[in-house]
Amino acid sequence: MKAIFSSKYQKIFFAEDSNILKFEWLDATKKISDLNFLKEINIAADFVLEFVPQKIMVDTRKLFYPISPDIQRQVDNAILPSYQKVKLRKLAFVLQEEDLISQISVKQTVETTVEKHLFETRYFFDELDAMQWLEVR
């Protein structure tokens, strides 16, 4: 995977051969504001539109920002249209096994929109397992 973007809060990678875009949240999310979190989500949406991936991995193991219901709706409005536009096929989340609150926050964000998307979504605790699932047709 080639690094294509880096900020204080996330790194973004792209694997051209497998058409997979990867978002990796960073430790700095411990102190991220709502506004900055939404800015980062919009950056992610822009990269989805630019690289047109068929599959995406979101590594949330270092996402320490609790996503409130209001922010969940805003995330949905910011990112879902880009997923629909590129006809995303698979979305994998890598979760921190020990952090139940973070797991719930991430899953709620996705599950509030499950009826709106046509791509398959799965959750993993291991990045390798997520990547293997994404690479299967």
N, CA, C and O atoms as a GROMACS GRO file, in nm:
protein
  548
    1MET      N    1   0.085  -0.119   0.000
    1MET     CA    2   0.000   0.000   0.000
    1MET      C    3   0.088   0.123   0.000
    1MET      O    4   0.192   0.129   0.066
    2LYS      N    5   0.044   0.220  -0.074
    2LYS     CA    6   0.118   0.346  -0.085
    2LYS      C    7   0.047   0.453  -0.002
    2LYS      O    8  -0.075   0.472  -0.013
    3ALA      N    9   0.124   0.523   0.081
    3ALA     CA   10   0.067   0.634   0.158
    3ALA      C   11   0.033   0.748   0.064
    3ALA      O   12   0.115   0.788  -0.019
    4ILE      N   13  -0.090   0.801   0.076
    4ILE     CA   14  -0.132   0.910  -0.012
    4ILE      C   15  -0.172   1.036   0.064
    4ILE      O   16  -0.190   1.142   0.006
    5PHE      N   17  -0.186   1.022   0.198
    5PHE     CA   18  -0.225   1.137   0.279
    5PHE      C   19  -0.192   1.108   0.424
    5PHE      O   20  -0.200   0.995   0.471
    6SER      N   21  -0.152   1.215   0.494
    6SER     CA   22  -0.127   1.202   0.637
    6SER      C   23  -0.161   1.334   0.705
    6SER      O   24  -0.122   1.441   0.659
    7SER      N   25  -0.233   1.323   0.815
    7SER     CA   26  -0.262   1.440   0.899
    7SER      C   27  -0.231   1.400   1.042
    7SER      O   28  -0.182   1.290   1.069
    8LYS      N   29  -0.260   1.488   1.132
    8LYS     CA   30  -0.241   1.461   1.274
    8LYS      C   31  -0.333   1.347   1.321
    8LYS      O   32  -0.301   1.277   1.418
    9TYR      N   33  -0.446   1.329   1.253
    9TYR     CA   34  -0.550   1.238   1.300
    9TYR      C   35  -0.565   1.108   1.220
    9TYR      O   36  -0.617   1.010   1.271
   10GLN      N   37  -0.520   1.108   1.096
   10GLN     CA   38  -0.536   0.987   1.014
   10GLN      C   39  -0.430   0.979   0.905
   10GLN      O   40  -0.371   1.078   0.864
   11LYS      N   41  -0.410   0.855   0.860
   11LYS     CA   42  -0.327   0.828   0.743
   11LYS      C   43  -0.415   0.756   0.642
   11LYS      O   44  -0.503   0.677   0.679
   12ILE      N   45  -0.391   0.784   0.515
   12ILE     CA   46  -0.469   0.720   0.410
   12ILE      C   47  -0.371   0.653   0.313
   12ILE      O   48  -0.269   0.711   0.274
   13PHE      N   49  -0.405   0.529   0.276
   13PHE     CA   50  -0.321   0.449   0.187
   13PHE      C   51  -0.406   0.397   0.072
   13PHE      O   52  -0.528   0.384   0.083
   14PHE      N   53  -0.338   0.368  -0.041
   14PHE     CA   54  -0.409   0.309  -0.155
   14PHE      C   55  -0.326   0.197  -0.213
   14PHE      O   56  -0.205   0.212  -0.235
   15ALA      N   57  -0.390   0.083  -0.238
   15ALA     CA   58  -0.328  -0.030  -0.306
   15ALA      C   59  -0.389  -0.038  -0.445
   15ALA      O   60  -0.501  -0.087  -0.462
   16GLU      N   61  -0.315   0.009  -0.543
   16GLU     CA   62  -0.367   0.016  -0.679
   16GLU      C   63  -0.399  -0.123  -0.736
   16GLU      O   64  -0.500  -0.141  -0.804
   17ASP      N   65  -0.313  -0.220  -0.707
   17ASP     CA   66  -0.332  -0.354  -0.762
   17ASP      C   67  -0.461  -0.420  -0.716
   17ASP      O   68  -0.524  -0.493  -0.793
   18SER      N   69  -0.501  -0.396  -0.592
   18SER     CA   70  -0.625  -0.457  -0.540
   18SER      C   71  -0.739  -0.356  -0.528
   18SER      O   72  -0.849  -0.392  -0.485
   19ASN      N   73  -0.714  -0.232  -0.564
   19ASN     CA   74  -0.813  -0.125  -0.561
   19ASN      C   75  -0.875  -0.109  -0.422
   19ASN      O   76  -0.996  -0.097  -0.406
   20ILE      N   77  -0.786  -0.109  -0.320
   20ILE     CA   78  -0.830  -0.096  -0.181
   20ILE      C   79  -0.777   0.036  -0.124
   20ILE      O   80  -0.658   0.066  -0.134
   21LEU      N   81  -0.866   0.111  -0.065
   21LEU     CA   82  -0.831   0.235   0.006
   21LEU      C   83  -0.837   0.203   0.155
   21LEU      O   84  -0.932   0.142   0.203
   22LYS      N   85  -0.734   0.246   0.227
   22LYS     CA   86  -0.728   0.219   0.371
   22LYS      C   87  -0.717   0.350   0.447
   22LYS      O   88  -0.634   0.436   0.416
   23PHE      N   89  -0.803   0.364   0.548
   23PHE     CA   90  -0.800   0.478   0.639
   23PHE      C   91  -0.754   0.427   0.775
   23PHE      O   92  -0.810   0.331   0.828
   24GLU      N   93  -0.654   0.491   0.830
   24GLU     CA   94  -0.601   0.451   0.960
   24GLU      C   95  -0.607   0.570   1.056
   24GLU      O   96  -0.536   0.669   1.038
   25TRP      N   97  -0.693   0.558   1.157
   25TRP     CA   98  -0.703   0.664   1.257
   25TRP      C   99  -0.583   0.658   1.351
   25TRP      O  100  -0.526   0.551   1.373
   26LEU      N  101  -0.544   0.774   1.405
   26LEU     CA  102  -0.423   0.784   1.487
   26LEU      C  103  -0.453   0.825   1.631
   26LEU      O  104  -0.563   0.872   1.662
   27ASP      N  105  -0.355   0.806   1.719
   27ASP     CA  106  -0.368   0.836   1.862
   27ASP      C  107  -0.417   0.978   1.890
   27ASP      O  108  -0.484   1.001   1.991
   28ALA      N  109  -0.384   1.071   1.804
   28ALA     CA  110  -0.423   1.211   1.827
   28ALA      C  111  -0.574   1.229   1.834
   28ALA      O  112  -0.622   1.334   1.877
   29THR      N  113  -0.651   1.128   1.793
   29THR     CA  114  -0.797   1.138   1.802
   29THR      C  115  -0.845   1.142   1.947
   29THR      O  116  -0.962   1.168   1.973
   30LYS      N  117  -0.754   1.118   2.040
   30LYS     CA  118  -0.790   1.132   2.183
   30LYS      C  119  -0.834   1.274   2.214
   30LYS      O  120  -0.913   1.297   2.305
   31LYS      N  121  -0.782   1.370   2.136
   31LYS     CA  122  -0.812   1.511   2.164
   31LYS      C  123  -0.874   1.581   2.042
   31LYS      O  124  -0.862   1.703   2.028
   32ILE      N  125  -0.938   1.506   1.955
   32ILE     CA  126  -0.996   1.566   1.835
   32ILE      C  127  -1.132   1.630   1.869
   32ILE      O  128  -1.208   1.575   1.948
   33SER      N  129  -1.159   1.743   1.809
   33SER     CA  130  -1.288   1.810   1.828
   33SER      C  131  -1.389   1.754   1.727
   33SER      O  132  -1.352   1.689   1.630
   34ASP      N  133  -1.517   1.781   1.752
   34ASP     CA  134  -1.621   1.741   1.656
   34ASP      C  135  -1.592   1.800   1.519
   34ASP      O  136  -1.600   1.731   1.418
   35LEU      N  137  -1.558   1.928   1.516
   35LEU     CA  138  -1.531   1.997   1.390
   35LEU      C  139  -1.415   1.932   1.315
   35LEU      O  140  -1.425   1.908   1.195
   36ASN      N  141  -1.306   1.904   1.384
   36ASN     CA  142  -1.191   1.842   1.318
   36ASN      C  143  -1.220   1.699   1.275
   36ASN      O  144  -1.171   1.654   1.171
   37PHE      N  145  -1.299   1.626   1.353
   37PHE     CA  146  -1.336   1.491   1.313
   37PHE      C  147  -1.415   1.495   1.182
   37PHE      O  148  -1.390   1.416   1.091
   38LEU      N  149  -1.510   1.586   1.174
   38LEU     CA  150  -1.590   1.597   1.052
   38LEU      C  151  -1.506   1.644   0.933
   38LEU      O  152  -1.529   1.603   0.820
   39LYS      N  153  -1.407   1.730   0.959
   39LYS     CA  154  -1.315   1.770   0.851
   39LYS      C  155  -1.239   1.649   0.798
   39LYS      O  156  -1.220   1.634   0.678
   40GLU      N  157  -1.195   1.563   0.890
   40GLU     CA  158  -1.121   1.442   0.849
   40GLU      C  159  -1.211   1.347   0.771
   40GLU      O  160  -1.166   1.283   0.677
   41ILE      N  161  -1.337   1.337   0.810
   41ILE     CA  162  -1.432   1.253   0.736
   41ILE      C  163  -1.451   1.308   0.594
   41ILE      O  164  -1.459   1.231   0.498
   42ASN      N  165  -1.459   1.440   0.581
   42ASN     CA  166  -1.473   1.500   0.448
   42ASN      C  167  -1.349   1.478   0.362
   42ASN      O  168  -1.360   1.458   0.241
   43ILE      N  169  -1.233   1.481   0.424
   43ILE     CA  170  -1.109   1.450   0.351
   43ILE      C  171  -1.116   1.306   0.301
   43ILE      O  172  -1.082   1.278   0.186
   44ALA      N  173  -1.161   1.215   0.387
   44ALA     CA  174  -1.175   1.075   0.348
   44ALA      C  175  -1.270   1.061   0.229
   44ALA      O  176  -1.241   0.989   0.134
   45ALA      N  177  -1.382   1.130   0.234
   45ALA     CA  178  -1.480   1.124   0.125
   45ALA      C  179  -1.419   1.174  -0.006
   45ALA      O  180  -1.444   1.117  -0.112
   46ASP      N  181  -1.339   1.280   0.002
   46ASP     CA  182  -1.272   1.333  -0.119
   46ASP      C  183  -1.177   1.230  -0.179
   46ASP      O  184  -1.170   1.216  -0.302
   47PHE      N  185  -1.104   1.157  -0.095
   47PHE     CA  186  -1.012   1.054  -0.146
   47PHE      C  187  -1.088   0.936  -0.205
   47PHE      O  188  -1.041   0.875  -0.301
   48VAL      N  189  -1.203   0.904  -0.151
   48VAL     CA  190  -1.286   0.798  -0.210
   48VAL      C  191  -1.324   0.839  -0.352
   48VAL      O  192  -1.315   0.758  -0.444
   49LEU      N  193  -1.368   0.963  -0.370
   49LEU     CA  194  -1.407   1.010  -0.503
   49LEU      C  195  -1.288   1.018  -0.598
   49LEU      O  196  -1.300   0.991  -0.717
   50GLU      N  197  -1.173   1.056  -0.546
   50GLU     CA  198  -1.053   1.068  -0.631
   50GLU      C  199  -0.998   0.932  -0.675
   50GLU      O  200  -0.960   0.917  -0.791
   51PHE      N  201  -0.994   0.834  -0.585
   51PHE     CA  202  -0.930   0.705  -0.616
   51PHE      C  203  -1.028   0.597  -0.659
   51PHE      O  204  -0.986   0.493  -0.710
   52VAL      N  205  -1.157   0.617  -0.639
   52VAL     CA  206  -1.264   0.527  -0.682
   52VAL      C  207  -1.234   0.380  -0.644
   52VAL      O  208  -1.227   0.293  -0.730
   53PRO      N  209  -1.217   0.355  -0.515
   53PRO     CA  210  -1.190   0.216  -0.473
   53PRO      C  211  -1.315   0.131  -0.479
   53PRO      O  212  -1.427   0.182  -0.469
   54GLN      N  213  -1.296   0.001  -0.495
   54GLN     CA  214  -1.408  -0.093  -0.486
   54GLN      C  215  -1.421  -0.147  -0.345
   54GLN      O  216  -1.525  -0.199  -0.306
   55LYS      N  217  -1.310  -0.132  -0.267
   55LYS     CA  218  -1.306  -0.186  -0.132
   55LYS      C  219  -1.233  -0.087  -0.041
   55LYS      O  220  -1.139  -0.020  -0.084
   56ILE      N  221  -1.278  -0.081   0.084
   56ILE     CA  222  -1.219   0.012   0.181
   56ILE      C  223  -1.199  -0.060   0.314
   56ILE      O  224  -1.283  -0.138   0.358
   57MET      N  225  -1.084  -0.030   0.376
   57MET     CA  226  -1.058  -0.075   0.512
   57MET      C  227  -1.045   0.049   0.599
   57MET      O  228  -0.975   0.144   0.564
   58VAL      N  229  -1.113   0.048   0.714
   58VAL     CA  230  -1.103   0.156   0.810
   58VAL      C  231  -1.048   0.096   0.939
   58VAL      O  232  -1.116   0.019   1.007
   59ASP      N  233  -0.925   0.134   0.972
   59ASP     CA  234  -0.861   0.084   1.094
   59ASP      C  235  -0.894   0.181   1.207
   59ASP      O  236  -0.840   0.292   1.212
   60THR      N  237  -0.982   0.139   1.296
   60THR     CA  238  -1.028   0.225   1.405
   60THR      C  239  -0.963   0.188   1.539
   60THR      O  240  -1.009   0.234   1.644
   61ARG      N  241  -0.858   0.107   1.536
   61ARG     CA  242  -0.797   0.063   1.662
   61ARG      C  243  -0.740   0.179   1.743
   61ARG      O  244  -0.725   0.168   1.865
   62LYS      N  245  -0.709   0.290   1.677
   62LYS     CA  246  -0.658   0.407   1.749
   62LYS      C  247  -0.754   0.525   1.739
   62LYS      O  248  -0.716   0.640   1.759
   63LEU      N  249  -0.879   0.496   1.708
   63LEU     CA  250  -0.982   0.600   1.707
   63LEU      C  251  -1.038   0.610   1.848
   63LEU      O  252  -1.114   0.524   1.893
   64PHE      N  253  -1.001   0.715   1.917
   64PHE     CA  254  -1.041   0.732   2.057
   64PHE      C  255  -1.149   0.839   2.072
   64PHE      O  256  -1.171   0.891   2.181
   65TYR      N  257  -1.215   0.870   1.964
   65TYR     CA  258  -1.320   0.972   1.961
   65TYR      C  259  -1.456   0.903   1.966
   65TYR      O  260  -1.490   0.830   1.874
   66PRO      N  261  -1.534   0.926   2.072
   66PRO     CA  262  -1.668   0.866   2.079
   66PRO      C  263  -1.762   0.940   1.983
   66PRO      O  264  -1.778   1.062   1.993
   67ILE      N  265  -1.822   0.868   1.892
   67ILE     CA  266  -1.904   0.929   1.788
   67ILE      C  267  -2.048   0.939   1.839
   67ILE      O  268  -2.119   0.839   1.848
   68SER      N  269  -2.091   1.061   1.871
   68SER     CA  270  -2.226   1.084   1.923
   68SER      C  271  -2.330   1.060   1.812
   68SER      O  272  -2.295   1.062   1.694
   69PRO      N  273  -2.456   1.038   1.848
   69PRO     CA  274  -2.560   1.018   1.746
   69PRO      C  275  -2.567   1.134   1.645
   69PRO      O  276  -2.587   1.109   1.526
   70ASP      N  277  -2.553   1.257   1.690
   70ASP     CA  278  -2.556   1.370   1.598
   70ASP      C  279  -2.439   1.364   1.500
   70ASP      O  280  -2.457   1.387   1.380
   71ILE      N  281  -2.321   1.334   1.549
   71ILE     CA  282  -2.203   1.324   1.463
   71ILE      C  283  -2.216   1.202   1.371
   71ILE      O  284  -2.172   1.207   1.256
   72GLN      N  285  -2.276   1.094   1.420
   72GLN     CA  286  -2.299   0.976   1.335
   72GLN      C  287  -2.380   1.013   1.212
   72GLN      O  288  -2.348   0.970   1.101
   73ARG      N  289  -2.484   1.093   1.231
   73ARG     CA  290  -2.567   1.137   1.118
   73ARG      C  291  -2.486   1.223   1.022
   73ARG      O  292  -2.498   1.209   0.900
   74GLN      N  293  -2.404   1.310   1.076
   74GLN     CA  294  -2.321   1.396   0.991
   74GLN      C  295  -2.216   1.316   0.914
   74GLN      O  296  -2.186   1.346   0.799
   75VAL      N  297  -2.160   1.213   0.979
   75VAL     CA  298  -2.064   1.125   0.911
   75VAL      C  299  -2.134   1.057   0.794
   75VAL      O  300  -2.082   1.052   0.683
   76ASP      N  301  -2.253   1.005   0.821
   76ASP     CA  302  -2.332   0.939   0.718
   76ASP      C  303  -2.355   1.033   0.598
   76ASP      O  304  -2.335   0.993   0.484
   77ASN      N  305  -2.396   1.155   0.625
   77ASN     CA  306  -2.422   1.252   0.518
   77ASN      C  307  -2.296   1.290   0.442
   77ASN      O  308  -2.303   1.325   0.324
   78ALA      N  309  -2.182   1.284   0.509
   78ALA     CA  310  -2.056   1.323   0.444
   78ALA      C  311  -1.994   1.211   0.362
   78ALA      O  312  -1.943   1.235   0.253
   79ILE      N  313  -1.997   1.088   0.414
   79ILE     CA  314  -1.922   0.981   0.351
   79ILE      C  315  -2.006   0.890   0.261
   79ILE      O  316  -1.957   0.843   0.159
   80LEU      N  317  -2.130   0.864   0.298
   80LEU     CA  318  -2.212   0.770   0.223
   80LEU      C  319  -2.229   0.807   0.076
   80LEU      O  320  -2.221   0.718  -0.009
   81PRO      N  321  -2.252   0.933   0.041
   81PRO     CA  322  -2.266   0.965  -0.102
   81PRO      C  323  -2.141   0.928  -0.184
   81PRO      O  324  -2.154   0.888  -0.300
   82SER      N  325  -2.023   0.941  -0.126
   82SER     CA  326  -1.902   0.904  -0.200
   82SER      C  327  -1.897   0.753  -0.220
   82SER      O  328  -1.857   0.706  -0.326
   83TYR      N  329  -1.936   0.675  -0.119
   83TYR     CA  330  -1.939   0.530  -0.132
   83TYR      C  331  -2.038   0.488  -0.241
   83TYR      O  332  -2.009   0.398  -0.320
   84GLN      N  333  -2.154   0.554  -0.244
   84GLN     CA  334  -2.254   0.521  -0.344
   84GLN      C  335  -2.208   0.559  -0.484
   84GLN      O  336  -2.231   0.486  -0.580
   85LYS      N  337  -2.145   0.674  -0.494
   85LYS     CA  338  -2.102   0.722  -0.625
   85LYS      C  339  -1.998   0.631  -0.690
   85LYS      O  340  -2.000   0.609  -0.811
   86VAL      N  341  -1.906   0.577  -0.609
   86VAL     CA  342  -1.802   0.489  -0.665
   86VAL      C  343  -1.846   0.343  -0.670
   86VAL      O  344  -1.771   0.256  -0.713
   87LYS      N  345  -1.970   0.317  -0.625
   87LYS     CA  346  -2.026   0.181  -0.623
   87LYS      C  347  -1.937   0.087  -0.540
   87LYS      O  348  -1.898  -0.021  -0.585
   88LEU      N  349  -1.908   0.131  -0.418
   88LEU     CA  350  -1.827   0.053  -0.326
   88LEU      C  351  -1.886  -0.086  -0.309
   88LEU      O  352  -2.008  -0.102  -0.297
   89ARG      N  353  -1.799  -0.188  -0.308
   89ARG     CA  354  -1.845  -0.327  -0.294
   89ARG      C  355  -1.828  -0.382  -0.152
   89ARG      O  356  -1.913  -0.454  -0.102
   90LYS      N  357  -1.715  -0.346  -0.088
   90LYS     CA  358  -1.685  -0.401   0.045
   90LYS      C  359  -1.626  -0.294   0.136
   90LYS      O  360  -1.546  -0.211   0.093
   91LEU      N  361  -1.666  -0.299   0.263
   91LEU     CA  362  -1.616  -0.208   0.364
   91LEU      C  363  -1.580  -0.290   0.488
   91LEU      O  364  -1.666  -0.354   0.548
   92ALA      N  365  -1.452  -0.286   0.526
   92ALA     CA  366  -1.404  -0.361   0.642
   92ALA      C  367  -1.360  -0.264   0.750
   92ALA      O  368  -1.288  -0.168   0.723
   93PHE      N  369  -1.403  -0.291   0.873
   93PHE     CA  370  -1.358  -0.213   0.988
   93PHE      C  371  -1.271  -0.301   1.075
   93PHE      O  372  -1.307  -0.414   1.107
   94VAL      N  373  -1.155  -0.248   1.115
   94VAL     CA  374  -1.070  -0.317   1.211
   94VAL      C  375  -1.090  -0.245   1.344
   94VAL      O  376  -1.060  -0.126   1.357
   95LEU      N  377  -1.140  -0.320   1.443
   95LEU     CA  378  -1.176  -0.263   1.572
   95LEU      C  379  -1.076  -0.303   1.680
   95LEU      O  380  -1.008  -0.405   1.669
   96GLN      N  381  -1.069  -0.221   1.783
   96GLN     CA  382  -0.988  -0.252   1.901
   96GLN      C  383  -1.068  -0.351   1.986
   96GLN      O  384  -1.178  -0.320   2.032
   97GLU      N  385  -1.012  -0.467   2.005
   97GLU     CA  386  -1.084  -0.575   2.073
   97GLU      C  387  -1.124  -0.539   2.216
   97GLU      O  388  -1.231  -0.579   2.261
   98GLU      N  389  -1.039  -0.465   2.287
   98GLU     CA  390  -1.064  -0.436   2.427
   98GLU      C  391  -1.155  -0.315   2.450
   98GLU      O  392  -1.206  -0.295   2.560
   99ASP      N  393  -1.177  -0.235   2.347
   99ASP     CA  394  -1.250  -0.109   2.366
   99ASP      C  395  -1.394  -0.123   2.319
   99ASP      O  396  -1.426  -0.092   2.204
  100LEU      N  397  -1.480  -0.169   2.408
  100LEU     CA  398  -1.620  -0.194   2.375
  100LEU      C  399  -1.694  -0.066   2.336
  100LEU      O  400  -1.776  -0.069   2.244
  101ILE      N  401  -1.667   0.044   2.403
  101ILE     CA  402  -1.736   0.170   2.372
  101ILE      C  403  -1.705   0.215   2.230
  101ILE      O  404  -1.794   0.257   2.156
  102SER      N  405  -1.579   0.206   2.192
  102SER     CA  406  -1.540   0.243   2.055
  102SER      C  407  -1.606   0.151   1.953
  102SER      O  408  -1.654   0.198   1.849
  103GLN      N  409  -1.609   0.021   1.982
  103GLN     CA  410  -1.674  -0.074   1.892
  103GLN      C  411  -1.820  -0.038   1.868
  103GLN      O  412  -1.867  -0.035   1.755
  104ILE      N  413  -1.890  -0.010   1.976
  104ILE     CA  414  -2.032   0.026   1.966
  104ILE      C  415  -2.050   0.154   1.886
  104ILE      O  416  -2.139   0.163   1.801
  105SER      N  417  -1.966   0.253   1.911
  105SER     CA  418  -1.974   0.380   1.843
  105SER      C  419  -1.956   0.364   1.692
  105SER      O  420  -2.031   0.420   1.613
  106VAL      N  421  -1.856   0.286   1.652
  106VAL     CA  422  -1.829   0.263   1.510
  106VAL      C  423  -1.943   0.184   1.447
  106VAL      O  424  -1.993   0.221   1.340
  107LYS      N  425  -1.985   0.077   1.512
  107LYS     CA  426  -2.092  -0.007   1.457
  107LYS      C  427  -2.223   0.070   1.444
  107LYS      O  428  -2.294   0.056   1.344
  108GLN      N  429  -2.256   0.152   1.543
  108GLN     CA  430  -2.380   0.232   1.535
  108GLN      C  431  -2.375   0.329   1.418
  108GLN      O  432  -2.475   0.351   1.350
  109THR      N  433  -2.258   0.386   1.394
  109THR     CA  434  -2.245   0.480   1.282
  109THR      C  435  -2.277   0.411   1.151
  109THR      O  436  -2.346   0.468   1.066
  110VAL      N  437  -2.228   0.290   1.133
  110VAL     CA  438  -2.251   0.216   1.010
  110VAL      C  439  -2.393   0.160   1.004
  110VAL      O  440  -2.459   0.168   0.901
  111GLU      N  441  -2.439   0.104   1.113
  111GLU     CA  442  -2.568   0.036   1.112
  111GLU      C  443  -2.687   0.130   1.098
  111GLU      O  444  -2.795   0.086   1.060
  112THR      N  445  -2.669   0.257   1.128
  112THR     CA  446  -2.779   0.351   1.107
  112THR      C  447  -2.806   0.372   0.959
  112THR      O  448  -2.912   0.421   0.920
  113THR      N  449  -2.709   0.335   0.875
  113THR     CA  450  -2.724   0.356   0.732
  113THR      C  451  -2.728   0.227   0.653
  113THR      O  452  -2.727   0.230   0.530
  114VAL      N  453  -2.734   0.113   0.720
  114VAL     CA  454  -2.723  -0.015   0.651
  114VAL      C  455  -2.828  -0.031   0.541
  114VAL      O  456  -2.801  -0.092   0.438
  115GLU      N  457  -2.945   0.023   0.562
  115GLU     CA  458  -3.048   0.010   0.458
  115GLU      C  459  -3.022   0.101   0.339
  115GLU      O  460  -3.086   0.086   0.235
  116LYS      N  461  -2.929   0.193   0.351
  116LYS     CA  462  -2.903   0.289   0.244
  116LYS      C  463  -2.789   0.247   0.152
  116LYS      O  464  -2.768   0.310   0.049
  117HIS      N  465  -2.716   0.141   0.187
  117HIS     CA  466  -2.603   0.107   0.103
  117HIS      C  467  -2.612  -0.035   0.049
  117HIS      O  468  -2.680  -0.121   0.104
  118LEU      N  469  -2.542  -0.056  -0.060
  118LEU     CA  470  -2.545  -0.185  -0.127
  118LEU      C  471  -2.414  -0.261  -0.112
  118LEU      O  472  -2.398  -0.367  -0.172
  119PHE      N  473  -2.322  -0.208  -0.033
  119PHE     CA  474  -2.194  -0.277  -0.016
  119PHE      C  475  -2.197  -0.363   0.109
  119PHE      O  476  -2.274  -0.339   0.202
  120GLU      N  477  -2.112  -0.463   0.109
  120GLU     CA  478  -2.103  -0.556   0.221
  120GLU      C  479  -2.010  -0.496   0.327
  120GLU      O  480  -1.905  -0.441   0.294
  121THR      N  481  -2.049  -0.505   0.453
  121THR     CA  482  -1.970  -0.452   0.563
  121THR      C  483  -1.941  -0.562   0.664
  121THR      O  484  -2.030  -0.638   0.702
  122ARG      N  485  -1.813  -0.569   0.706
  122ARG     CA  486  -1.775  -0.666   0.809
  122ARG      C  487  -1.680  -0.599   0.908
  122ARG      O  488  -1.615  -0.499   0.878
  123TYR      N  489  -1.676  -0.658   1.028
  123TYR     CA  490  -1.592  -0.607   1.137
  123TYR      C  491  -1.489  -0.713   1.175
  123TYR      O  492  -1.520  -0.832   1.181
  124PHE      N  493  -1.367  -0.667   1.202
  124PHE     CA  494  -1.257  -0.758   1.235
  124PHE      C  495  -1.178  -0.700   1.352
  124PHE      O  496  -1.184  -0.581   1.382
  125PHE      N  497  -1.103  -0.789   1.418
  125PHE     CA  498  -1.010  -0.745   1.522
  125PHE      C  499  -0.866  -0.755   1.472
  125PHE      O  500  -0.774  -0.711   1.540
  126ASP      N  501  -0.847  -0.813   1.356
  126ASP     CA  502  -0.714  -0.834   1.299
  126ASP      C  503  -0.709  -0.777   1.158
  126ASP      O  504  -0.794  -0.808   1.074
  127GLU      N  505  -0.610  -0.692   1.132
  127GLU     CA  506  -0.598  -0.627   1.002
  127GLU      C  507  -0.576  -0.728   0.889
  127GLU      O  508  -0.630  -0.712   0.780
  128LEU      N  509  -0.498  -0.831   0.915
  128LEU     CA  510  -0.472  -0.933   0.813
  128LEU      C  511  -0.601  -1.004   0.772
  128LEU      O  512  -0.624  -1.028   0.654
  129ASP      N  513  -0.684  -1.037   0.870
  129ASP     CA  514  -0.814  -1.100   0.839
  129ASP      C  515  -0.900  -1.007   0.754
  129ASP      O  516  -0.964  -1.052   0.658
  130ALA      N  517  -0.902  -0.880   0.788
  130ALA     CA  518  -0.980  -0.782   0.711
  130ALA      C  519  -0.929  -0.774   0.568
  130ALA      O  520  -1.007  -0.773   0.473
  131MET      N  521  -0.797  -0.769   0.553
  131MET     CA  522  -0.739  -0.758   0.418
  131MET      C  523  -0.768  -0.883   0.336
  131MET      O  524  -0.797  -0.873   0.217
  132GLN      N  525  -0.759  -0.999   0.398
  132GLN     CA  526  -0.789  -1.123   0.326
  132GLN      C  527  -0.933  -1.123   0.278
  132GLN      O  528  -0.961  -1.163   0.165
  133TRP      N  529  -1.026  -1.080   0.363
  133TRP     CA  530  -1.166  -1.075   0.323
  133TRP      C  531  -1.186  -0.976   0.208
  133TRP      O  532  -1.260  -1.004   0.113
  134LEU      N  533  -1.122  -0.860   0.217
  134LEU     CA  534  -1.136  -0.761   0.111
  134LEU      C  535  -1.082  -0.812  -0.023
  134LEU      O  536  -1.138  -0.780  -0.128
  135GLU      N  537  -0.976  -0.889  -0.020
  135GLU     CA  538  -0.912  -0.934  -0.144
  135GLU      C  539  -0.989  -1.045  -0.214
  135GLU      O  540  -0.964  -1.074  -0.331
  136VAL      N  541  -1.082  -1.108  -0.144
  136VAL     CA  542  -1.166  -1.212  -0.207
  136VAL      C  543  -1.268  -1.141  -0.294
  136VAL      O  544  -1.327  -1.041  -0.253
  137ARG      N  545  -1.288  -1.191  -0.412
  137ARG     CA  546  -1.383  -1.129  -0.505
  137ARG      C  547  -1.516  -1.130  -0.446
  137ARG      O  548  -1.611  -1.082  -0.509
   0.00000   0.00000   0.00000
